[in-house]
């Protein structure tokens, strides 16, 4: 088991506290992550949209896994949708993770509905399993199972 994972955590900026909590909880369980996304620990000072896209593409490309943290307003964020699309085009494993305390009716970004490999509630062991293995989860925010979106599964038949 490789305990260091290179990830990109896409999120709504207002959910940064959940990004930090996710990193902390994973570390407590022995799963160290190196997060290449823009968060409170590394701010973005670029102003040009083309420069921002270039920077984000490099960071997504570097990551082995793309995580989309799903909070209250995540589905409304243009940058999140763009980042999901880039991760898909680069062939990254895409995992949706509901933020701690997310409501049962939390809306999932459209791109995540299309391209996800897993959708996990705030259950750290399952998040680690999704990171380290090819196990597929389709869960609600509280971690209970929901019908799988079989039409969008990746992989060979």
For each residue, the residues with C-beta under 8 A, 3 or more apart:
1: 132
2: 5 132
3: 30 31 32
4: 32 33 34
5: 2 31 32 33 34 64 65 131 132
6: 33 34 36 62 63 64 65
7: 33 34 35 36 37 63 64 65 66 67 131
8: 35 36 37 59 60 62 63 65 66 67 83 87 92
9: 19 22 35 37 39 67 68 69
10: 37 66 67 68 69 79 80 83 84 87
11: 15 16 18 19 37 39 68 69 71 74 80
12: 15 69 71 72 73 74 76 77 80
13: 16
14: 71 73
15: 11 12 18 19 69 71 72 74 99
16: 11 13 19 20 39 40
17: 20 21
18: 11 15 21 22 69 71 99 100
19: 9 11 15 16 22 23 35 37 39 40 69
20: 16 17 23 24 39 40 41
21: 17 18 24 25 100
22: 9 18 19 25 26 67 69 97 127
23: 19 20 26 27 33 35
24: 20 21 27 28
25: 21 22 28 29 124
26: 22 23 29 31 32 33 124 127 128
27: 23 24 30 31 32 33
28: 24 25 124
29: 25 26 124 125 128
30: 3 27
31: 3 5 26 27 128 131 132
32: 3 4 5 26 27
33: 4 5 6 7 23 26 27
34: 4 5 6 7
35: 7 8 9 19 23 39 41
36: 6 7 8 59 60 62 63
37: 7 8 9 10 11 19 59
38: 42 43 44 56 59
39: 9 11 16 19 20 35 42
40: 16 19 20 43
41: 20 35
42: 38 39
43: 38 40
44: 38 52 55
45:
46: 51 52 55
47: 51 52
48: 51 52
49: 52 53
50: 53 54
51: 46 47 48 54 55
52: 44 46 47 48 49 55 56
53: 49 50 56 57 82
54: 50 51 57 58
55: 44 46 51 52 58 59
56: 38 52 53 59 60 79 82 83 86
57: 53 54 60 61 86
58: 54 55 61 62
59: 8 36 37 38 55 56 62 63
60: 8 36 56 57 63 66 83 86 87 90 92
61: 57 58 90
62: 6 8 36 58 59
63: 6 7 8 36 59 60 66 92
64: 5 6 7 92 93
65: 5 6 7 8 92 93 94 95 131
66: 7 8 10 60 63 83 84 87 92 93 94 95
67: 7 8 9 10 22 94 95 96 97
68: 9 10 11 74 80 83 84 94 95 96 97 109 112 116
69: 9 10 11 12 15 18 19 22 74 97 99
70: 74 75 96 97 98 99 102 106 108 109 112 141
71: 11 12 14 15 18 74 99 102 106
72: 12 15 99 102 103 106
73: 12 14 76 77
74: 11 12 15 68 69 70 71 77 80 106 107 109
75: 70 80 107 108 109 110
76: 12 73
77: 12 73 74 80 81 109
78: 81 82
79: 10 56 82 83
80: 10 11 12 68 74 75 77 83 84 109 111
81: 77 78 84 85 109 110 111
82: 53 56 78 79 85 86
83: 8 10 56 60 66 68 79 80 86 87
84: 10 66 68 80 81 87 88 94 109 111 112 115
85: 81 82 88 89 111 115
86: 56 57 60 82 83 89 90
87: 8 10 60 66 83 84 90 92 94 115
88: 84 85 91 92 94 111 114 115
89: 85 86
90: 60 61 86 87
91: 88
92: 8 60 63 64 65 66 87 88
93: 64 65 66 117
94: 65 66 67 68 84 87 88 112 115 116 117 118
95: 65 66 67 68 116 117 118 119 120 127 130 131
96: 67 68 70 108 109 112 116 118 119 120
97: 22 67 68 69 70 120 121 122 127
98: 70 102 106 119 120 121 122 139 140 141
99: 15 18 69 70 71 72 102 106 122
100: 18 21 122
101: 122
102: 70 71 72 98 99 106 122 141
103: 72 106 141
104: 140 141 142
105:
106: 70 71 72 74 98 99 102 103 141
107: 74 75
108: 70 75 96 112 113 119
109: 68 70 74 75 77 80 81 84 96 112 113
110: 75 81 113 114
111: 80 81 84 85 88 114 115
112: 68 70 84 94 96 108 109 115 116 119
113: 108 109 110 116 149 152
114: 88 110 111 152
115: 84 85 87 88 94 111 112 152 154
116: 68 94 95 96 112 113 119 149 152
117: 93 94 95 130 134 136 153 154
118: 94 95 96 130 135 136 137 138
119: 95 96 98 108 112 116 137 138 139 146
120: 95 96 97 98 123 126 127 130 137 139 143
121: 97 98 126 139 140 141 142 143 144
122: 97 98 99 100 101 102 141 143
123: 120 126 127 139 143
124: 25 26 28 29 127 128
125: 29 128 129
126: 120 121 123 129 130 137 139 143
127: 22 26 95 97 120 123 124 130 131
128: 26 29 31 124 125 131 132
129: 125 126 132 133 135 137
130: 95 117 118 120 126 127 133 135 137
131: 5 7 31 65 95 127 128
132: 1 2 5 31 128 129
133: 129 130
134: 117
135: 118 129 130
136: 117 118 148 153
137: 118 119 120 126 129 130
138: 118 119 145 146 147 148 149
139: 98 119 120 121 123 126 142 143 144 145 146
140: 98 104 121 143 144 145 146
141: 70 98 102 103 104 106 121 122
142: 104 121 139
143: 120 121 122 123 126 139 140
144: 121 139 140
145: 138 139 140
146: 119 138 139 140
147: 138
148: 136 138 153
149: 113 116 138 152 153
150: 153
151:
152: 113 114 115 116 149
153: 117 136 148 149 150
154: 115 117
155:
156:
157:
